[in-house]
Amino acid sequence: GEEDVQPKAAAISDRLAPLLPNDIPPAQFLTAAIIEANKLDDDVSARSVGIAVFNAAAMGLMFGPMGHVYLIPYKKQVQCIPGYKGFLDLAYSSGFLKRCNAEVVLRGEAFEQWHDSNGPQLSHKIPLERNLQRAEVIAAYCTYETVAGGKANVVVPRSELDKVDTKKNVWASEYIAMCKKTPIRRASKEWKLTR
């Protein structure tokens, strides 16, 4: 009954508290995690959901509309996968990143990529009116600058986006955000991502 749920929720919240950063209340995190878990099919492993939730807490990333972290089923197991805002949050909170911008390139937009003595460069002229639809995306990229002064960019063409696009779960509902996440995720392999 409902009287059994309260002590269990409090016990889980108490176990999450040491993992979470001070700015995320455990009860709020647990509520967001439950909302996210309720979106999953009934046949996923409850144990894998619990592990994924605790992994998200350990990373200090919050479930919900901000897109910091998602519960993604693979077969009957669930993993917590940071969204691009989650990767950015980790990189900023670690003191590694000074700036990072992610964008998609749409068919017909002026985009150039080149290397010179300053390293990889790009130019993208973004019109005010854009048709942000799956069919129009030809690439995604991120540009970033580290606190130490390093600058770089990562460009992912549509052919590579298509290789990671599952066309389900978050890729189905948040395609543009997932496209932006892809170059950030690739760039983050070089970043310091601890809180």
C-alpha positions as CSV (number, residue, x, y, z in Angstrom):
1,G,0.0,0.0,0.0
2,E,0.9,3.7,0.0
3,E,2.1,3.5,3.6
4,D,4.9,1.1,2.4
5,V,6.0,3.4,-0.4
6,Q,6.9,6.4,1.8
7,P,9.6,4.6,3.9
8,K,11.1,2.9,0.8
9,A,11.3,6.2,-1.0
10,A,12.9,7.9,2.0
11,A,15.4,5.0,2.2
12,I,16.3,5.3,-1.5
13,S,16.5,9.1,-1.2
14,D,18.9,8.7,1.8
15,R,21.1,6.4,-0.3
16,L,21.2,8.9,-3.2
17,A,22.0,12.0,-1.1
18,P,25.7,11.3,-0.7
19,L,26.1,10.8,-4.5
20,L,24.3,14.0,-5.6
21,P,25.8,17.5,-5.8
22,N,24.5,19.9,-3.2
23,D,22.3,21.7,-5.6
24,I,20.1,18.7,-6.4
25,P,17.7,17.7,-3.6
26,P,17.5,13.9,-3.3
27,A,13.7,13.9,-3.2
28,Q,13.5,16.0,-6.4
29,F,16.0,13.7,-8.1
30,L,14.1,10.6,-7.1
31,T,10.8,12.0,-8.4
32,A,12.4,12.9,-11.7
33,A,13.9,9.4,-11.9
34,I,10.6,7.8,-11.3
35,I,8.9,9.9,-14.0
36,E,11.7,8.9,-16.4
37,A,11.4,5.2,-15.4
38,N,7.7,5.2,-15.9
39,K,8.3,5.9,-19.6
40,L,10.0,2.5,-20.0
41,D,8.4,-0.7,-21.1
42,D,7.3,-3.1,-18.3
43,D,9.6,-5.9,-19.5
44,V,12.9,-4.0,-18.7
45,S,15.1,-5.2,-15.8
46,A,14.2,-3.4,-12.6
47,R,17.7,-4.0,-11.4
48,S,19.2,-2.3,-14.4
49,V,16.9,0.7,-13.9
50,G,18.1,1.0,-10.3
51,I,21.7,0.8,-11.4
52,A,21.1,3.4,-14.1
53,V,19.4,5.8,-11.7
54,F,22.3,5.5,-9.2
55,N,24.8,6.0,-12.1
56,A,23.0,9.3,-13.0
57,A,23.1,10.4,-9.4
58,A,26.9,9.6,-9.2
59,M,27.4,11.8,-12.3
60,G,25.2,14.5,-10.7
61,L,22.9,14.7,-13.7
62,M,19.1,15.3,-13.4
63,F,16.4,13.6,-15.4
64,G,13.7,15.7,-17.0
65,P,13.0,18.2,-19.6
66,M,16.5,19.8,-19.3
67,G,17.9,16.8,-21.2
68,H,20.8,16.2,-18.9
69,V,20.4,12.4,-18.7
70,Y,18.1,9.7,-20.1
71,L,17.2,6.1,-19.3
72,I,17.7,4.2,-22.5
73,P,16.6,0.6,-22.9
74,Y,18.8,-1.8,-24.9
75,K,17.1,-5.2,-25.2
76,K,15.8,-5.7,-21.6
77,Q,18.6,-3.7,-19.9
78,V,18.5,0.1,-19.2
79,Q,21.5,2.4,-19.2
80,C,21.7,6.1,-18.2
81,I,23.0,8.1,-21.1
82,P,23.9,11.7,-20.7
83,G,22.4,14.1,-23.1
84,Y,24.4,16.9,-24.7
85,K,23.4,19.3,-21.9
86,G,24.6,16.7,-19.4
87,F,28.0,16.4,-21.1
88,L,28.3,20.2,-21.0
89,D,27.2,20.4,-17.4
90,L,29.9,18.0,-16.4
91,A,32.6,19.8,-18.4
92,Y,31.6,23.2,-17.1
93,S,31.3,22.1,-13.5
94,S,34.8,20.4,-13.7
95,G,36.3,23.8,-14.6
96,F,37.5,22.4,-17.9
97,L,35.3,24.2,-20.4
98,K,35.1,28.0,-20.9
99,R,32.6,27.8,-23.9
100,C,31.0,25.2,-26.0
101,N,28.4,25.6,-28.7
102,A,26.6,22.8,-30.7
103,E,24.6,23.3,-33.8
104,V,23.2,21.4,-36.8
105,V,23.8,22.3,-40.4
106,L,20.7,22.2,-42.6
107,R,20.6,21.6,-46.4
108,G,21.3,24.9,-48.2
109,E,23.1,26.6,-45.4
110,A,26.6,28.1,-46.0
111,F,29.1,25.8,-44.2
112,E,32.8,25.5,-44.6
113,Q,35.4,23.5,-42.7
114,W,39.2,23.8,-43.2
115,H,42.6,23.5,-41.4
116,D,45.1,26.3,-41.2
117,S,48.1,27.1,-38.9
118,N,45.7,27.7,-36.1
119,G,44.2,24.2,-36.4
120,P,40.7,23.1,-37.5
121,Q,38.4,26.0,-38.4
122,L,34.8,26.2,-39.6
123,S,32.3,28.8,-40.7
124,H,28.5,28.4,-40.6
125,K,26.1,31.1,-41.6
126,I,22.8,30.4,-39.8
127,P,19.6,32.0,-41.2
128,L,17.0,33.4,-38.8
129,E,14.3,31.1,-40.3
130,R,15.2,27.4,-40.2
131,N,13.3,24.2,-40.9
132,L,14.7,22.1,-38.1
133,Q,13.5,18.7,-39.4
134,R,15.3,15.4,-39.6
135,A,15.3,15.3,-43.4
136,E,17.0,18.7,-43.6
137,V,20.0,17.9,-41.4
138,I,23.3,17.3,-43.2
139,A,25.8,17.6,-40.3
140,A,26.2,18.5,-36.7
141,Y,29.2,20.1,-35.0
142,C,30.4,21.7,-31.8
143,T,33.0,24.3,-31.2
144,Y,34.6,24.7,-27.8
145,E,37.3,26.6,-25.8
146,T,38.9,25.3,-22.7
147,V,39.7,27.4,-19.6
148,A,43.4,26.9,-20.5
149,G,42.8,28.6,-23.9
150,G,42.6,25.6,-26.2
151,K,40.1,25.8,-29.1
152,A,38.8,23.0,-31.2
153,N,35.7,21.8,-33.1
154,V,34.2,18.4,-34.0
155,V,32.1,18.0,-37.1
156,V,29.9,14.9,-37.7
157,P,28.4,14.4,-41.2
158,R,24.9,13.0,-41.8
159,S,26.3,9.7,-42.8
160,E,27.9,9.3,-39.3
161,L,24.8,10.6,-37.6
162,D,22.7,8.0,-39.4
163,K,25.0,5.3,-37.9
164,V,24.1,6.2,-34.3
165,D,20.5,7.2,-35.0
166,T,18.3,4.4,-33.6
167,K,15.1,6.2,-34.8
168,K,13.5,5.3,-31.5
169,N,13.5,6.5,-27.9
170,V,15.2,9.9,-27.6
171,W,16.3,9.8,-31.2
172,A,12.6,9.7,-32.3
173,S,11.4,12.4,-29.9
174,E,14.5,14.7,-29.7
175,Y,16.3,14.3,-33.0
176,I,17.9,17.8,-33.2
177,A,19.2,17.5,-29.6
178,M,20.6,14.1,-30.2
179,C,22.4,15.4,-33.4
180,K,23.9,18.1,-31.3
181,K,24.9,15.6,-28.6
182,T,26.9,13.5,-31.0
183,P,29.8,15.9,-31.7
184,I,29.8,16.9,-28.0
185,R,30.1,13.3,-27.0
186,R,33.0,12.8,-29.4
187,A,34.7,15.9,-28.2
188,S,34.1,15.0,-24.6
189,K,36.4,12.0,-24.9
190,E,39.2,14.6,-24.6
191,W,37.6,16.5,-21.8
192,K,38.0,16.3,-18.0
193,L,34.4,15.4,-16.9
194,T,34.5,15.0,-13.2
195,R,32.7,17.3,-10.7
